[in-house]
Amino acid sequence: MSQDTDTSNAAVRPPVAWLLALAAGVAADQLYPLRFVPASVPGGWVGGAIFAIAFALAIWAIVTIRKAGTQVETYKPTTTIVANGPYRLTRNPIYLAMVLGLIGLAIAFDSLWIVVTLVPFYLVIRYGVVAREEAYLERKFGDVYRHVRLVPEATSMLPLPGGVPSGLLDIASFPR
């Protein structure tokens, strides 16, 4: 990763990785279907509801980041650290929404293959995108970002029960 560029230099654009994971799961399912949703579960409704929640979370995160005046796209410079809205609950709500979206679609289509693609998708996002974003943000924002990273690593893409501990992120955003 070049230290002189003002981007995270992510290995892949996350929406592209998401679409590839979905396409791989659907293609594998066409070749050799693997079902996992019990017949008694209305998979279309349950999966659709999970997908709708994921979509709403992604929209909320994108609107929050745009209102803060910074960029969603990984190939553009970040201008501020956002710690309000869904970012009070998880450090990476958009990636969490992408994982939930794949889970919802896997249930809706009753495709174990889509669930299987979550593993490489997660690894690509965690190590090819999030790790690079974190290094970039720490380089760019220093102690301000290190304060935000006090949110435990395990919650990087998982919601915190009850949100971030009181007092940890008391301001809406941290401009530099």
C-alpha positions as CSV (number, residue, x, y, z in Angstrom):
1,M,0.0,0.0,0.0
2,S,1.4,3.4,-1.0
3,Q,1.9,5.7,2.0
4,D,1.6,8.8,-0.1
5,T,-2.0,8.3,-1.4
6,D,-5.0,9.6,0.5
7,T,-7.1,6.5,0.2
8,S,-7.3,3.1,1.9
9,N,-6.0,1.4,-1.2
10,A,-8.5,-1.4,-0.6
11,A,-7.7,-4.7,-2.5
12,V,-11.3,-4.7,-4.0
13,R,-14.3,-2.5,-4.1
14,P,-16.7,-4.0,-1.5
15,P,-19.8,-4.0,-3.7
16,V,-17.8,-5.9,-6.4
17,A,-16.8,-8.5,-3.8
18,W,-20.4,-8.8,-2.6
19,L,-21.7,-9.3,-6.2
20,L,-19.0,-11.9,-6.9
21,A,-19.9,-13.8,-3.7
22,L,-23.6,-13.8,-4.6
23,A,-22.9,-14.8,-8.2
24,A,-20.6,-17.6,-7.1
25,G,-23.2,-18.9,-4.7
26,V,-26.0,-18.8,-7.2
27,A,-23.9,-20.4,-9.9
28,A,-22.8,-23.3,-7.5
29,D,-26.5,-23.7,-6.5
30,Q,-27.5,-24.1,-10.2
31,L,-24.9,-26.8,-10.6
32,Y,-25.4,-28.7,-7.4
33,P,-28.3,-27.4,-5.2
34,L,-27.7,-27.6,-1.5
35,R,-30.8,-26.8,0.6
36,F,-30.7,-26.0,4.3
37,V,-33.9,-24.1,5.2
38,P,-36.5,-26.5,6.8
39,A,-39.7,-26.8,4.9
40,S,-41.7,-25.5,7.8
41,V,-39.8,-22.1,7.6
42,P,-41.1,-19.5,5.2
43,G,-37.7,-18.9,3.7
44,G,-38.7,-16.3,1.3
45,W,-40.3,-14.2,4.0
46,V,-37.6,-14.7,6.6
47,G,-34.8,-14.2,4.1
48,G,-36.6,-11.2,2.6
49,A,-37.0,-9.6,6.0
50,I,-33.3,-10.1,6.9
51,F,-32.3,-8.7,3.5
52,A,-34.6,-5.7,4.1
53,I,-33.0,-5.0,7.5
54,A,-29.6,-5.3,5.9
55,F,-30.6,-2.9,3.1
56,A,-32.0,-0.4,5.7
57,L,-28.8,-0.6,7.7
58,A,-26.6,0.0,4.6
59,I,-28.8,3.1,3.6
60,W,-28.7,4.4,7.2
61,A,-24.8,4.1,7.2
62,I,-24.4,5.7,3.8
63,V,-26.7,8.6,4.7
64,T,-24.8,9.1,8.0
65,I,-21.4,9.1,6.3
66,R,-22.6,11.5,3.6
67,K,-24.1,13.9,6.1
68,A,-20.8,13.9,7.9
69,G,-19.2,15.2,4.6
70,T,-17.0,12.3,3.9
71,Q,-16.8,9.5,1.3
72,V,-18.3,6.0,1.3
73,E,-16.2,4.8,-1.6
74,T,-13.0,3.1,-0.6
75,Y,-11.0,4.7,-3.4
76,K,-11.8,8.3,-2.3
77,P,-10.2,10.2,0.6
78,T,-11.8,10.0,4.0
79,T,-12.2,13.5,5.5
80,T,-13.6,12.8,8.9
81,I,-14.2,9.9,11.4
82,V,-17.9,9.2,11.8
83,A,-19.1,7.9,15.1
84,N,-22.8,8.5,15.2
85,G,-25.8,6.7,13.7
86,P,-25.0,3.1,13.0
87,Y,-21.3,3.8,13.6
88,R,-22.1,4.0,17.3
89,L,-23.1,0.3,17.2
90,T,-20.4,-1.2,14.9
91,R,-17.3,0.1,13.2
92,N,-18.3,-1.2,9.8
93,P,-22.1,-1.1,9.4
94,I,-22.0,-1.3,5.6
95,Y,-19.9,-4.5,5.6
96,L,-22.2,-5.9,8.3
97,A,-25.1,-5.1,6.1
98,M,-23.5,-6.8,3.2
99,V,-23.0,-10.0,5.3
100,L,-26.6,-9.8,6.5
101,G,-27.8,-9.3,3.0
102,L,-26.0,-12.5,1.8
103,I,-27.5,-14.4,4.7
104,G,-31.0,-13.0,3.9
105,L,-30.6,-14.0,0.2
106,A,-29.2,-17.5,1.2
107,I,-32.3,-18.1,3.3
108,A,-34.7,-16.6,0.7
109,F,-33.2,-18.8,-2.1
110,D,-32.6,-21.7,0.3
111,S,-29.0,-21.9,-1.0
112,L,-26.3,-23.3,1.3
113,W,-23.8,-22.3,-1.4
114,I,-24.5,-18.6,-0.7
115,V,-23.8,-19.2,2.9
116,V,-20.5,-20.9,1.9
117,T,-19.5,-17.8,-0.1
118,L,-19.7,-15.8,3.2
119,V,-16.4,-17.3,4.3
120,P,-14.3,-16.0,1.3
121,F,-16.3,-12.8,1.2
122,Y,-15.7,-12.1,4.9
123,L,-11.9,-12.9,4.6
124,V,-11.6,-10.6,1.5
125,I,-13.5,-7.7,3.3
126,R,-11.7,-8.2,6.6
127,Y,-8.1,-8.5,5.3
128,G,-8.3,-6.8,1.9
129,V,-10.5,-3.9,2.8
130,V,-11.0,-3.3,6.6
131,A,-7.4,-3.9,7.5
132,R,-6.2,-1.5,4.9
133,E,-8.9,1.1,5.9
134,E,-7.8,0.8,9.5
135,A,-4.2,1.3,8.6
136,Y,-5.1,4.3,6.4
137,L,-7.3,5.9,9.0
138,E,-4.7,5.5,11.8
139,R,-2.1,7.1,9.5
140,K,-4.3,9.9,8.6
141,F,-6.1,10.6,11.9
142,G,-3.7,9.2,14.5
143,D,-5.0,9.4,18.1
144,V,-8.5,10.4,17.0
145,Y,-8.9,7.1,15.1
146,R,-7.1,5.1,17.8
147,H,-9.8,6.4,20.3
148,V,-12.5,5.1,18.0
149,R,-10.7,1.8,17.6
150,L,-11.2,1.2,21.4
151,V,-14.4,-0.5,20.2
152,P,-13.3,-4.1,20.5
153,E,-11.9,-5.7,17.4
154,A,-14.5,-8.5,17.6
155,T,-17.1,-5.8,16.9
156,S,-15.5,-4.6,13.7
157,M,-18.4,-6.1,11.8
158,L,-20.7,-7.1,14.6
159,P,-23.1,-4.9,16.5
160,L,-22.4,-4.1,20.2
161,P,-25.1,-5.1,22.6
162,G,-26.3,-1.7,24.0
163,G,-24.0,0.2,21.6
164,V,-20.6,1.6,22.3
165,P,-19.9,2.1,26.1
166,S,-21.0,5.4,27.4
167,G,-18.5,8.2,27.0
168,L,-16.4,6.4,24.4
169,L,-17.8,8.2,21.4
170,D,-19.5,11.3,22.8
171,I,-19.1,13.5,19.7
172,A,-20.8,13.0,16.3
173,S,-17.6,13.1,14.3
174,F,-14.0,13.8,14.6
175,P,-12.8,16.2,11.8
176,R,-9.1,16.6,11.2
